[in-house]
């Protein structure tokens, strides 16, 4: 049995000169990123972090005589069942003349009414509404 010829070294995708060029480009990119980080204040800890911004809340108001139950269920302390009862009361007994009339709906007490009042639009007087 004849001896096997020596195997050549493994073939790389890039020649040694190309590998050196890629390594140099990577080092330049890393140095550029480090320079940008320092210029933006990263060294002093001045980079903007969104997690540290104060939370913002959306303010909205609902017309109790026009809103459907999905809108009413967004009010604090009002779930789907209570929102459906508000709509059913409005359809059965007519529109609410003021916010205090919401107390006629089972499940709305003084505390719930106080909690949702900032989210309710003022009720228009019936004499001022067109078509009534």
N, C-alpha and C positions, 0 to 999 in steps of 0.2 A: 504494500500500500504506500503510495507516494505521500510525502508530507504536504499538508495544506499550505497554500501560499499565505503569507502574512496579510491580514485584513488591513485595509487602509483606515485612517482615522475617520470618525463619523462626519458625514456631510451636513453642514449647517445650512440654514436657509440664506443666511447673509455671510458674506466674506468678512474677515476680521476688520478691514477698513470700514465697511458699512456698519458693522456693529459699533465701532468707535464713534461714527457719526451719529447714530441713533442715541447712544449714551450721552453724547455731548448735547444733543437737542433736548433730551429729557432733563438733564441738569440745568440747562438754560430755562426751561419751562418751570421747573421747581423753584429756581432762584427768582424768576419773575413773579410767581405766585407769592413767595415769601416777601418780596419787596412790596407788592400790592397790599398784603395783609398788614405790614408795618405802616405803610402810608395811610391806610384807612383807620389806623388807631388800634389795631389788634394787640399791639404790644402793651398799650395802656388799658386795654379792656373797654374800648369805646365803640366797638362794633355794635350795630343795631341788632337787638334780639327781639323778635316779635312776641315771644312768650312773656316778656316783661311789660308789655303795653297794658294799660288798664282796660278791662272789659267794657264793651259798649253795649247799650241796650237800645232796642228799637221801641219807639213810642207809637202807639196806634190808638185810634178811637173807633168805636163801633156804634152804629145807629140801632138801638134796640127794636125799633119798629120796621126796619128794613133788612137786618142781617139774617142770614140763614144759620142753621145750627152749627156748621163747621166754623164759621167766624166767631160765634158766641163761645164755642168750646175752647178758644184760645185765651179767653179771659182767665185771670188767676182764680183758682178754686171752682171753676165751672168745667165740668166734664161733658162727655157726649150726652149722657142721660139728662142732666140738668139743662143743657142747651136745647135739647129736643122738647123738654117740658116748657121752656120759655116760649119757643115757637108755637107749640100747641096752645098755650094760654093766649098768646097774641091772636091766633087764628080763631079761637073759640070766643074770647071775651072782647076782642077789638084791640086797637093799638094802645100802648101805654101812654098816659097823659103826662106822667113824670116818672122819674127814677124810683120814687117810693112805691109806685104801683108794682114794681117787680116783686115786692113782698107777697103778692097774691100767688106767686108760683111756689109750690111746695119744694122746700130745700133751700130757699133763699131767706136768710135771716138778716138781722142787723149787721153782723160782722161781715158776711159775704157781700152784702150791698155796699158797705163801707170800703171793702177791698177792691170792688170792681168799678166803683163810681168814677175814679180818675180815667178809666178807659172807655167811658160812655160819652157819646156826643150829647149835647143838650137836646132835649126833646122840643120840637117846634110846636108852637101853639096851634091848635086845630083851626082857628080862625085865619091864621096866616098861611095855611097850606092850600095850594091850588087844587081845585076839584073836590073840596070837602065843604 
